[in-house]
Amino acid sequence: MTSMLEAADTTPLISRLLSRRTTAPTWLVVALACAGQFLVVLDVSVVNVALPSMRTGLGLTPSGLQWVVNAYAIAFAGFMLLGGRAGDLYGRKRMFLVGLGLFTLASLGGGLAQEGWQLLLARAVQGLGAAVLAPSTLTLLTAAVPEGAARARAIATWTAVGAGGGAAGGLVGGVLVDVLDWRWVLLINVPVGALVLAGSVIWLSESRAGDGRRLDLPGALLVTAGLATLAYGISRTEAAGWTAPDTLLPLLGGLLLIALFLLVEARTAAPLMPLGLLRLRSVASANAAMFLSGSAMFCMWYFMTLYAQNVLGYSPLEAGLALVPSSLAVIIGSKLAPRLMRAAGARPVATLGTLVAAAGFGWQSTMSAHGAYLTAIMIPGILMMLGAGLAATPLASLATSGAAPGEAGVVSGLVNTSRTMGGSLGLAVLSTVAAAGTGSGRGPEALTDGYALAFRAGTAVLLGGAVLMLAWLPRKISST
């Protein structure tokens, strides 16, 4: 990444393009930033309904299938804080362009993949591009819009677009797979990305807030490699068991890499994750809660789409449409949370949201191979995602409340990173649980048993998260 940036500094044409300032209308800057955010969030969920088609087209194994999701999520989580810091040091517009270009090229590579490993590599590079791109979308927006009501409206638009991207993923993916082919869930990013890239080169203005500190690249590499190795070790338990060398070596290797990451963060002058922040009760407790809830919530879309298609026989489009109510529920929960927080406080709302989600997971764990849409997908899905929306806002508010104003961006990044890291490891664990529940069978009944066991495990995780929130989260948001 550093060599790429140095090349940009020494190439007159690229430098002129990247530093070009125009009198672009504010609405256009907001639209470009929101378009970048939409693409990043969309690609977390859009591939889910395409998973069965990807498995058939490329001959992926069940364990390989989870890596279509996890390769993106792990790279995204591991490099997200680094991407935000790079934007501060080298310029938000520059990193927006670098991230979007990398994301778009990786989408093209994934859409043209002929082997499973090519698709997984492309998804990992997509995640890296998203990690570089995503932090700059908000900072570019806030730099372009003055403080006050206009900025509040712009940030609300950015937030709604992000939620809409996640909600639209299933429907967009279903339409593309049904009408065209699974490859188009990735290829669609190419024309859209190219259009946003061209507009951004012309209309976005550069901004930065660097203080001369260097990027913590070793920290980013260690935490990403540690997560990936740990997730691989967990996935190996399905075939080899927990005590086999094939399982123990990557598990121990992943733990060692994460321990080295913590050591590097404790010693470096400009850490990726300032460990001192974790001494604050609000930061530590909210991130732990986000990690636990993310480990279950992240898996909901994965297993629901597999259940709808592999067991109930839904087409990709039908599966996408089936999840629209739950997609809307997470937006409703997010909108309700601030009102409930004013009346009851952050901790009760976070706990309530987690318990509502746990009720949905518990309901979903009673699924059958011949379930009706209303009771087997829609109602439990709404409960799961309504709870997720209710819990996310108070947890984020608590996490940022105890930190100094200058550390708010770092702490916000930690919340997103904790949620995504929890989701990555949670998917690895719950996929293994589902495989154990399925056993050697491959029919609808056997698959249902496996998915139901995964939802029961998710219920237990969420109930544990609710207990943790009651015991550890601060009673109220600090005004620090």
Helices and strands as residue ranges (DSSP letters): H 2-10, H 12-19, H 26-45, G 48-50, H 51-58, H 62-90, H 92-111, H 116-144, H 149-179, H 184-187, H 189-203, H 217-240, H 245-267, G 275-279, H 281-306, I 307-311, H 316-322, H 324-344, H 346-364, H 373-373, I 374-378, H 379-401, G 405-407, H 408-438, H 444-472
